[in-house]
Structure formats: structure tokens, C-alpha cells
Amino acid sequence: MSCPNCGGEELQFPIPEAVAEYLPDDRPAATLCTNCLAVAPADDVPDEYPDFTRVSDAFPADGETGAGLACLLALLDRLVVHREDAERVATEAERRGVDVLLFLDRLAGDSGLDPQLDVERRRRQLEQLI
């Protein structure tokens, strides 16, 4: 699959059960663009989590945790609308041992990415919430 925003490769992943209730769409899967970090809902659920480190070394090796962070990116895109949900998803990632702010710093500094959202700005906004 290719991203409708930039033409980049998309990784398809199942939505982790721990964060599903916080997402605005109730579809069981989503895609993450390996270039612009756009996240979109998907209907077809893959059998396993992809290797999110293909997107950036900022992602953890654990696929389920990576999927949760990809879901966080979807919420950060519209943080004003999804503040509480983003906070809950970030809290879940931290419960799994991820420093969410460091993750966002590393994404912002990854020269191999061309994010559709201003990761640094969203990081500052999220920092005020958590």
C-alpha cells in the first residue's frame, strides 16, 4: 500500500486492545506511513504487528507498543479535539516503559522522515498534558 498523502510505504497494524477505546474510529486496524507518519484507519487486520523500527529507530522493537505509539500519532494530529484520549494513550505507552516525550523528540530529529504534523510542537503541547 502507498500513502495517499505522500506516496510512501504504509505499515498496516492491528489496533492494540489497550488503546482501542480512545481512538475516534472503531475499525480494528490502521496504517502508518513510513515517510510522513500519517495514520489512517483500516478494515483488514494483519495477523501480527509489523516491525515499526522500519519507520524510525525511535519506535520500540515491541510491535504492540509501537502500534500504541502509532495510535498516539493519530491523536496528536488533532490534539485539540483528542486531548484526553491522547493523554490516556500516552499513559498506556509509559506504562509499557516508553518515555513518550523522548520518543517524540527522536521522531522530530529523524532526518529520514517528513512528518505531516509538526512533531516538536505537538510534543510541547502533549508535555503540558502529561
C-alpha positions in Angstrom: 0.0 0.0 0.0 1.1 3.5 -0.6 0.2 6.6 1.4 -2.4 8.9 -0.2 -0.6 11.9 1.3 2.9 11.4 0.1 3.1 8.1 -1.8 5.3 6.5 0.9 5.0 2.9 2.1 2.4 2.1 4.7 2.6 -0.4 7.5 -0.7 -2.0 8.5 -1.2 -3.0 12.1 -3.9 -4.2 14.4 -5.1 -1.7 17.0 -3.9 -2.8 20.5 -6.9 -3.6 22.7 -5.4 -1.3 25.5 -5.9 1.8 23.4 -8.8 1.0 21.1 -11.4 2.7 23.1 -9.5 6.0 22.9 -9.4 6.2 19.1 -12.1 8.2 17.1 -12.6 5.3 14.7 -13.7 1.9 15.8 -12.0 -0.1 13.0 -9.8 -2.9 14.1 -6.6 -1.9 12.3 -4.7 1.1 10.9 -1.9 2.1 8.6 1.2 4.2 9.4 3.1 5.9 6.6 6.8 5.2 6.8 7.6 8.7 5.4 5.0 11.3 6.6 3.8 9.4 9.7 0.1 9.7 8.6 -2.1 7.3 10.4 -5.4 6.1 8.9 -8.0 3.5 10.0 -8.1 0.2 8.1 -10.6 -2.7 8.0 -8.2 -5.6 7.3 -6.4 -6.8 10.4 -3.0 -8.3 9.8 -2.0 -11.5 11.8 0.8 -9.8 13.6 2.4 -6.4 14.3 4.9 -5.1 11.8 8.4 -4.0 12.7 7.9 -0.3 13.5 11.7 0.2 13.6 11.4 0.2 9.8 9.8 3.6 10.2 12.3 5.0 12.7 14.6 3.8 15.4 12.6 6.0 17.7 10.0 3.2 17.8 10.5 0.3 20.2 11.2 -3.2 19.0 7.9 -4.5 20.6 5.3 -4.3 17.8 2.3 -3.9 20.1 3.9 -1.0 21.9 4.9 0.5 18.5 1.3 0.2 17.4 0.2 2.1 20.5 2.6 4.9 19.7 1.4 5.0 16.1 -2.1 5.4 17.5 -0.8 8.3 19.6 0.5 10.0 16.5 -3.0 9.8 15.0 -4.4 11.6 18.1 -1.6 14.2 18.1 -2.7 15.2 14.6 -5.9 16.7 16.1 -4.7 17.2 19.7 -7.2 20.0 20.5 -10.1 17.6 19.8 -8.4 14.4 21.3 -6.6 15.8 24.3 -7.9 13.4 26.9 -7.6 10.4 24.6 -4.0 11.3 23.7 -3.2 11.6 27.4 -4.6 8.1 28.0 -2.7 6.6 25.1 0.5 8.3 26.2 -0.1 7.0 29.8 -0.5 3.4 28.4 2.8 3.8 26.4 4.5 5.0 29.6 3.1 2.0 31.5 4.8 -0.2 28.9 8.1 1.5 29.6 8.2 4.2 26.9 9.3 7.7 27.5 6.8 9.3 25.2 8.4 12.7 25.1 11.8 11.2 24.2 10.0 9.1 21.5 8.6 12.3 20.0 12.0 14.1 20.3 13.6 11.2 18.4 10.9 11.3 15.7 11.3 15.0 15.3 15.1 14.6 14.9 14.9 11.7 12.4 16.1 13.2 9.1 14.7 10.2 7.2 11.1 11.3 7.9 9.0 14.0 6.5 6.2 14.2 9.1 2.8 15.7 8.1 2.5 17.2 11.5 4.8 19.4 13.5 6.1 16.8 15.9 8.1 19.3 18.0 5.1 21.5 18.5 2.8 18.6 19.3 5.4 17.3 21.8 5.4 20.6 23.7 1.6 20.5 23.8 1.5 16.9 25.0 4.1 17.7 27.6 1.7 20.2 29.2 -1.0 17.4 29.4 1.0 14.6 30.9 
